[in-house]
Amino acid sequence: MRAEGRGDEVVARSTRIEVPLFGLFLACWVLAVVHNLGLLTLSANLDLTLYQLYGGAAAIGWVAGNVYVHRRRRLPQVQKRRALALWLVGPQGIPALLRAMAPLESQAAAPAVPLYAFGVGAIFFCVPLVFGRP
C-alpha cells in the first residue's frame, strides 16, 4: 500500500513542475498563431538570425527530449504517450514565437522557417529517446 502512495506522490510532484511550463508553452503557441492570423503584430521586435533560431530550436528540442526521458520513467504507461506529445510539441512554441517576432521582410523571404525549426527541434528531441535506452 505504501508503494502506491509513493508512486502517486511522484506523479503529483512531477506535474507541479510541468503545469507552469506547459502554460508558458501554450502562451507561446497562442501568441504565434494569433500573430499569423493577423490579429496581433509582433514583427520587428526581435532581429534573430536563422542560425540563432535553428540553434535555439535544436537546444530546446534536445533539452525537452532529455527531460521527457527522465520523466517517463516515473509515469504510468497511459500517461507516457500524452507526455510524449506534450514534450514534443509544447516547447517548440518558443521558436515559433521568436520567429513571429522577426521583421516582416525576413518572414516573407523565408516563410517555411517555422516548419523547419519544428523539424530541427523534433530531430533533436528524438536523439535522447533513441540513445537514452539501456
C-alpha positions in Angstrom: 0.0 0.0 0.0 2.8 2.4 0.8 4.5 1.9 -2.6 1.3 3.0 -4.4 1.2 6.2 -2.3 4.8 7.0 -3.2 4.1 6.5 -6.9 1.1 8.8 -6.8 3.2 11.4 -4.9 6.0 11.2 -7.5 3.5 11.8 -10.3 1.9 14.6 -8.4 5.3 16.2 -7.8 6.2 15.9 -11.5 3.0 17.6 -12.6 3.6 20.6 -10.4 6.6 21.4 -12.5 5.1 20.6 -15.8 1.8 22.6 -15.5 3.5 26.0 -15.4 5.9 25.0 -18.2 3.0 23.9 -20.4 1.2 27.1 -19.6 4.2 29.0 -20.9 4.4 26.8 -24.0 0.7 27.2 -24.7 1.0 31.0 -24.3 3.9 31.0 -26.9 1.8 28.9 -29.3 -1.2 31.1 -28.9 0.8 34.3 -29.5 2.4 32.8 -32.6 -0.9 31.7 -34.0 -2.6 35.0 -33.3 0.2 36.8 -35.0 0.0 34.5 -38.0 -3.8 35.2 -38.2 -3.1 38.9 -38.3 -4.9 39.8 -35.1 -1.7 40.8 -33.3 1.5 42.4 -34.6 4.7 41.0 -33.1 7.0 41.6 -36.0 10.1 43.7 -35.9 10.5 43.2 -32.1 13.4 40.8 -32.4 16.1 40.6 -35.0 17.1 36.9 -34.8 19.2 35.3 -37.5 18.2 31.9 -38.8 21.3 30.3 -37.4 20.3 31.5 -33.9 16.7 30.4 -34.4 17.7 26.9 -35.5 20.3 26.6 -32.8 17.7 27.6 -30.2 15.2 25.1 -31.7 17.9 22.4 -31.5 18.7 23.2 -27.9 15.1 23.3 -26.9 14.3 20.0 -28.6 17.3 18.3 -27.0 16.5 19.6 -23.5 12.9 18.6 -23.9 13.9 15.1 -25.1 16.2 14.7 -22.1 13.5 15.9 -19.7 10.9 13.6 -21.2 13.3 10.6 -21.0 13.9 11.4 -17.3 10.2 12.0 -16.6 8.7 9.0 -18.4 10.4 6.5 -16.0 8.1 7.7 -13.2 4.9 7.9 -15.3 2.3 5.1 -15.7 2.1 3.6 -19.2 -1.1 5.5 -20.0 0.4 8.9 -19.4 3.6 8.3 -21.3 2.0 8.9 -24.7 0.3 12.0 -23.6 3.6 13.3 -22.0 5.4 12.4 -25.3 3.0 14.6 -27.3 3.2 17.5 -24.8 7.0 17.4 -24.5 7.5 17.1 -28.3 5.1 19.9 -29.4 4.9 22.2 -26.4 8.5 23.6 -26.2 8.6 24.2 -29.9 6.2 27.1 -29.3 9.2 29.2 -28.2 10.9 29.1 -31.6 7.6 29.7 -33.3 7.1 32.8 -31.1 10.6 34.0 -31.7 10.1 33.7 -35.5 6.8 35.6 -35.3 8.8 38.4 -33.6 11.2 38.7 -36.6 11.0 41.6 -39.1 8.3 41.1 -41.8 10.9 41.2 -44.6 12.7 38.2 -43.2 9.4 36.4 -42.5 8.3 37.0 -46.1 11.7 36.0 -47.6 11.6 32.5 -45.9 8.0 31.5 -45.0 8.8 27.9 -44.2 11.3 28.6 -41.4 8.9 27.8 -38.5 8.2 24.4 -40.0 11.9 23.8 -40.4 12.6 24.9 -36.9 10.0 22.5 -35.6 11.6 19.7 -37.6 15.1 20.6 -36.2 13.6 20.6 -32.7 11.8 17.3 -33.3 15.0 15.6 -34.6 17.0 16.7 -31.5 14.1 15.7 -29.3 14.4 12.1 -30.7 18.1 11.8 -30.0 17.8 11.1 -26.3 14.9 8.8 -27.0 17.0 6.7 -29.3 20.2 6.7 -27.4 18.9 7.0 -23.9 17.6 3.5 -23.7 19.6 1.0 -21.7 
